[in-house]
Amino acid sequence: MKKTISMQLFNLLRKGKEQLSREALQRVVGFVESQRTGEHSFMDKGGKADLYYTLFGWTLSIVLDIKLHTGRMKAYLEKQDVESFDLIHYAAYRRLQMIRQLTVGGKIGLFANALLPKEIKELQAFAEVPHNDRQSPYSQFLWLSLLEDAGRKPVAAAFDLSPYRVQSGGYRNTVDGLTATTNATVAALAIKGQLEGYKMNPDVEFLRERQDPSGGFAAAEASPLPDLLSTATSLFVLNSYGLKLKYPAKAFIEAHWLDSGGFSATLLEEKSDVEYTFYGLLALGNC
């Protein structure tokens, strides 16, 4: 059975955890625990409980063996106004449901649950989607991962990335965009890999060439410096395609690890959050 994107991410996060020393692991665990609220949700950058950040917090808790209270997890999910969610938050909510299933039934229970296709909202039902475009690479990536998490088999013909490809290489976020971006290219290559197999193509090499000598990847050509999200996701895709990096990335990743025990978005930021701690571990898992 082909591994879903969620399964691949969990495996790589565990590999990232294995690279931590005992002391480093304790610091990361301590930071993640510090971001958890009494209802077992997780805080955003401003210290408020947030569903999107809870996804990163619950995922890290599973990977780092941080105990979660299944009753509070259930209560948190049940109070959500699911019908009001945009595509991003709906996809996060469905993955949170999957994570709670893992805490209740373990891997066997999760596997058995995954065999039964779940009912999900159709893509056309969402009023808000990334870039206000249901067909943008990131929107299509979210939809693909949502289908996988719901046990639904994606139909390749439903995914069309050609309007977003830039002739010189890579993918753009919008059909009228002038240049390729890292996140759109990563999303498009992940979709192609899941649907067609991870076969080499010119856009994979294009992504590889975007690596900075520091080891990181920037969000776009005009970005002032590389960031941890772009780096982690680029490493994830390049690793999936079996392509060797131009430059080592580990020193770049470690430079974003702060005294708090969490990771920062860029070298200019001095605050950690669970989202970038997720990306820090993911990046390490690809080194």
Buried (B, 14 or more C-beta within 10 A) or exposed (E): EEEBBBBBBBEBBBBBBEBBEEEBBEBBBEBBBEBBBEEBBBBBBEEEBBBBBBBBBBBBBBBBEBEBEEEBBBEBBEEBEEEEBBBBBBBBBBBBBBBBBBBEEEEEEBEEBBEEEBEBBEBEEBEEBBBEBBBBBBBBBBBBBBBBBBBBEBEEEEBEBEBBBBEEBBBBBBEEBEEBBBBBBBBBBBBBBBBEEBEEBEBBEBBBEBBBEBBBBBBBEEBEEBBBBBBBBBBBBBBBBEBEBBEEBEEBBBBBBBEBBBBBBBBEBEEBBBBBBBBBBBBBBBB
